[in-house]
């Protein structure tokens, strides 16, 4: 599989040829450039981990919501402590995952 990058918006297209027009910004085919094999391999390899980060961020958002409800319920001090800690740790891990994705984007490992 060949990967093509739109020179206008950065959209990545998988295929033997670039599309007639960029599905994202409408740029013509001439604006696409073929990614070198090493960059294509890196991007292809990174897609699985990037998808895992997206899933993890969604799950951590769910943990934060459950923890928020537990904090509001406030049954007893021990429960409040557990839910408060869960909310804080989920938030921190979600922020770390976002930072890692941002690093992937900067290193050409996203698309």
N, C-alpha and C positions, 0 to 999 in steps of 0.2 A: 504494500500500500504506500502510495506517495502522499506526502503532506504538503499543502500549499498554504501560504499566509497572505492574507489581503494586506497590501501595502498602505491602505488607507485606514482601516480600523483594527487590523490584527486578527481578524476572524481566521480560524484554521479549518481548512477543507481537506477531507480524506478522499482521495480518488486518483485515478490515472491521469485526469486532466483537471484543471481548475474549472469552477462553474462559469457559465456565461456571465453572470452577475453575482456579486457578493450577496448572500442571503441576509447579511446584517446591514450593510450600508448602501448596497446597490452599485458599488464600483464595478467597472467592466473587467472582464477576464485579464486584460493586459496588466492590471494592477496587482495580480497575484504573482508571488515568487515561490519557486519550489524550495522547500527547506532542505538543507544538506542532510545526508544520511545520518550523521552523528546527532544532529539536533532532532531529527525525526525519531530516532531510536530512543533518545532521552525523553522526549515528549510522550511517546507511546508507552514507555515503561512507567512514566509518572502518572498517567491517567488513573490507574488503579488506586494508588495511594491518595491522589487528590479526591477521588470519589469517596474513599473511606473517611477523609477529613470532613467532607460535606455531610456524610451520614453521622459522624461523631458529633459535629456541631448541632445537628438537629436533635440528637438524643440528649445531649447536654442541656439544650433548651428545655426539653421535656423534664429533665431532672430538676432544673431550676424552677419550673412551674409547680411540680409536685412539692418541692421544698417550700416554696412560697405558701402553698395551701397548708402545709404542716406547721409553718410558723404562725399563720393566722389562726389555726386551730388551737395551738398553744395548750395542749393537754397537760403537760407537766414539764419541769425544767430539763429533764433528760431528753425528752422528745424535741423540745425547742432547740437544745444544743445540737442534736443530730441534724435536724432540718436546716438549721443555720449554717452548720459546717458544710452540709451537702450543697447548699446554694452557693456558698463562697468558693468551694473547690470546683464545682461545675463551671462557674463563671470564669475562674482562673484558667482551667483547662481549655475552655472554649476560646478565650483570648489567645492562649498559646497556639492553638490549632489555627486560628486566623492569621497569626503572625507567621506561622510556618507556610501557609498557603501563599501569603504575600511574598515570602522568600522564594517559593517555587515560581511564582509569576516573574519575579526579577531575574531568575536564572533560566528562564525559557522552558520551565517544566510545567506549563499550564496551557491548555488549548485543546 
